[in-house]
Each structure stands twice: as structure tokens, then as C-alpha cells.
């Protein structure tokens, strides 16, 4: 018998979620994003950013920032400054819905909010 040969499998990371507190998760699930937003909701961080790592410029991301009144500013940027949009939502669940829609490219996710261009 020949000895087993172990194949090295390279894993490609598609998304990276990062919070102000320094927590980072590669390829986060919907649940992981909700838990990270829970830290924002609890005041342990003020924002959460989800980067699409295939963009070498680092300018393809979505982010959520909690306001003092409990509402959230959610933004997404698809590469260039002219493709940067934001909206205001009432709560953490709404912010989660938009972040996961963007992250997992859920059909119709953009249509669930009114987006204004961020300048």
C-alpha cells in the first residue's frame, strides 16, 4: 500500500465582516452577521462592515452604523464613489436584512429600501 497523500486545499474567502471592536469573521453566515450586529446594538461597537474581498480595490462593501436613537444607517458601495448608496432603517433587524441581502446577493434586496447616493 502506498502512503496517503494529503492534498492541500486552498480556501478562498469571499466576504469578511469586521467591527469597530476588532472582531473579524471570514465568510460569515447570516447568523454570524446578526450576532455581530448584536454587539453594535449593545454598544460594544458602533459599526459593522462586510467587505467583498474579490475586489482588490477594497471599495466593495456594505456597512451598518447605529445612531443614538437606535436607528441604523446602512450603506453599500460597489467599487467606485459614484456607486455608493445609503439608507436609514428603524432597527437592527432591518439593518441585518439589508446587510445579508447585499452579502449573499439576495434577488431584490435593493428594492426593500429607498437608497440615496452618498457623496
C-alpha distance (Angstrom), angle and dihedral (degrees) to the residues before:
residue distance angle dihedral
X1 . . .
X2 3.73 . .
X3 3.79 118.9 .
X4 3.79 115.8 -102.4
X5 3.73 114.5 -95.9
X6 3.75 114.3 -142.5
X7 3.73 115.2 -141.4
X8 3.75 117.6 -144.6
X9 3.76 109.0 -134.6
X10 3.78 116.5 -159.6
X11 3.78 112.3 -144.0
X12 3.77 117.0 -147.4
X13 3.77 114.6 -146.3
X14 3.79 112.6 -145.1
X15 3.80 102.2 179.4
X16 3.77 135.3 26.0
X17 3.79 123.3 -166.2
X18 3.81 117.7 -158.4
X19 3.76 132.6 178.5
X20 3.78 132.7 -160.2
X21 3.81 89.1 -107.4
X22 3.81 89.7 63.7
X23 3.81 98.0 -105.6
X24 3.80 111.4 144.8
X25 3.80 130.3 -175.3
X26 3.80 124.6 -174.8
X27 3.81 115.0 -142.1
X28 3.81 94.1 -1.3
X29 3.79 120.3 -158.7
X30 3.81 122.7 -131.7
X31 3.80 87.7 -99.6
X32 3.81 92.6 51.3
X33 3.80 90.4 51.6
X34 3.80 89.8 50.3
X35 3.82 91.0 51.0
X36 3.80 91.1 49.3
X37 3.81 90.0 49.4
X38 3.80 86.7 50.4
X39 3.80 87.5 62.7
X40 3.81 88.7 52.5
X41 3.80 90.0 48.1
X42 3.82 90.1 50.6
X43 3.82 91.9 51.0
X44 3.81 95.7 -111.3
X45 3.83 89.0 119.2
X46 3.77 131.3 10.2
X47 3.81 97.8 -145.5
X48 3.79 146.5 21.3
X49 3.81 124.2 -151.1
X50 3.80 126.0 -165.2
X51 3.82 113.7 -163.4
X52 3.79 125.3 -161.4
X53 3.81 98.6 -140.0
X54 3.81 97.2 -161.2
X55 3.82 87.2 78.0
X56 3.80 104.8 83.4
X57 3.82 90.8 -163.1
X58 3.81 90.6 66.3
X59 3.79 89.6 -133.9
X60 3.81 99.7 114.1
X61 3.77 108.4 90.0
X62 3.76 147.6 116.3
X63 3.78 124.5 -138.1
X64 3.77 140.9 -177.3
X65 3.80 125.9 -153.0
X66 3.81 122.7 -171.1
X67 3.81 117.4 -134.1
X68 3.82 122.3 -146.7
X69 3.82 90.6 -105.0
X70 3.84 92.0 57.5
X71 3.80 95.7 -103.5
X72 3.80 120.4 123.0
X73 3.77 134.5 -134.0
X74 3.80 107.5 -145.2
X75 3.79 119.7 -168.3
X76 3.76 135.8 176.9
X77 3.77 130.2 -169.4
X78 3.79 124.2 -165.5
X79 3.78 101.6 -160.4
X80 3.77 108.0 -67.2
X81 3.80 134.2 55.9
X82 3.82 91.4 -111.7
X83 3.82 88.6 60.9
X84 3.83 97.1 55.1
X85 3.82 115.4 115.9
X86 3.77 136.6 173.2
X87 3.78 141.8 -172.0
X88 3.79 138.9 -177.9
X89 3.81 119.5 -123.3
X90 3.78 130.7 -174.6
X91 3.79 102.6 -124.4
X92 3.79 151.5 2.7
X93 3.82 94.0 -88.7
X94 3.80 91.1 56.3
X95 3.82 90.8 47.8
X96 3.82 89.7 49.6
X97 3.81 91.7 50.4
X98 3.82 91.4 53.7
X99 3.82 95.4 43.4
X100 3.79 92.9 49.6
X101 3.80 91.1 43.8
X102 3.78 89.3 56.0
X103 3.81 95.8 40.0
X104 3.80 96.0 49.3
X105 3.81 95.5 33.1
X106 3.80 93.3 -121.9
X107 3.81 108.9 -168.9
X108 3.81 111.4 -105.2
X109 3.81 96.8 9.7
X110 3.83 92.6 132.0
X111 3.80 91.5 56.0
X112 3.82 91.7 62.3
X113 3.83 92.6 74.5
X114 3.80 140.2 33.4
X115 3.81 107.1 -109.7
X116 3.79 124.2 -156.9
X117 3.76 123.8 -166.4
X118 3.82 113.1 -103.4
X119 3.80 112.5 -136.9
